[in-house]
Amino acid sequence: MVELAAVTVLAAAIMVAVYQLELSQTFNSGVRQMVCLVEGPGCGDETWVEADRPEEPEQYEWDGDDPTATENQSLAMGMAADAGWSNNEWNCLSSLWGTISNWDHTVVNTETGANGIAGFNPARHGSMPNGYMESPSTQISWGLAYIGDAYGSPCAAFASWEGSNTY
């Protein structure tokens, strides 16, 4: 019984010490901020104190205005499937455009003149379609059409790329 009392007193002393060091408040504040960032500006749990709520960001990172490489790949995967290309063809396309642009629709290679996801080169491929540099879907659509017309498939285009670093 004495041991139980000693453990209880020790646990209480630790809890008081943690509270006095404000570690619990720091931890709770961090958790509240993470929850609000995930749930967005309307995260309003009744247990929040309005003063503790983080300010609403002007723009969320995943709002679709700034596509990431993963979003660009997902878009291309759907468009390649719509074109009737198999998983093997998708793997070739993913390797090709991953090598050329790392799926960054804003990339401009100053050495080769390649632009965007598909590596469009105005000197080699003619004038850019309207909105090309701003639109991942325009870049992907152009790239898929070009590969289909010039090579027949992404694997044939990737084989050409591996041999010459152009397609």
CORMOHU-V989589 format. One record per residue. RES is the residue in one letter. OMEGA is omega as a letter, one per 40 degrees, with the letter a starting at -180 (* if undefined). Layout:
{{RES & OMEGA} {RES & OMEGA}}
//
This chain:
{{M & i} {V & i} {E & i} {L & i} {A & a} {A & i} {V & i} {T & i} {V & i} {L & i} {A & i} {A & i} {A & i} {I & i} {M & i} {V & a} {A & i} {V & a} {Y & a} {Q & i} {L & a} {E & i} {L & a} {S & i} {Q & i} {T & i} {F & a} {N & i} {S & i} {G & i} {V & i} {R & i} {Q & i} {M & i} {V & a} {C & i} {L & i} {V & a} {E & i} {G & a} {P & i} {G & a} {C & a} {G & i} {D & a} {E & a} {T & a} {W & i} {V & a} {E & i} {A & a} {D & a} {R & i} {P & i} {E & i} {E & i} {P & i} {E & a} {Q & i} {Y & a} {E & a} {W & a} {D & i} {G & i} {D & a} {D & a} {P & i} {T & i} {A & a} {T & i} {E & i} {N & i} {Q & a} {S & i} {L & a} {A & a} {M & i} {G & a} {M & i} {A & i} {A & i} {D & i} {A & i} {G & a} {W & a} {S & i} {N & i} {N & i} {E & i} {W & i} {N & i} {C & i} {L & i} {S & i} {S & a} {L & a} {W & i} {G & i} {T & a} {I & a} {S & a} {N & i} {W & i} {D & a} {H & a} {T & a} {V & i} {V & i} {N & a} {T & i} {E & a} {T & a} {G & a} {A & a} {N & i} {G & a} {I & a} {A & i} {G & i} {F & i} {N & a} {P & i} {A & a} {R & a} {H & a} {G & a} {S & a} {M & i} {P & i} {N & i} {G & a} {Y & a} {M & a} {E & a} {S & i} {P & a} {S & i} {T & i} {Q & a} {I & i} {S & i} {W & a} {G & i} {L & i} {A & i} {Y & i} {I & i} {G & a} {D & a} {A & a} {Y & a} {G & a} {S & i} {P & i} {C & i} {A & i} {A & a} {F & i} {A & i} {S & i} {W & a} {E & a} {G & a} {S & a} {N & i} {T & i} {Y & *}}
//
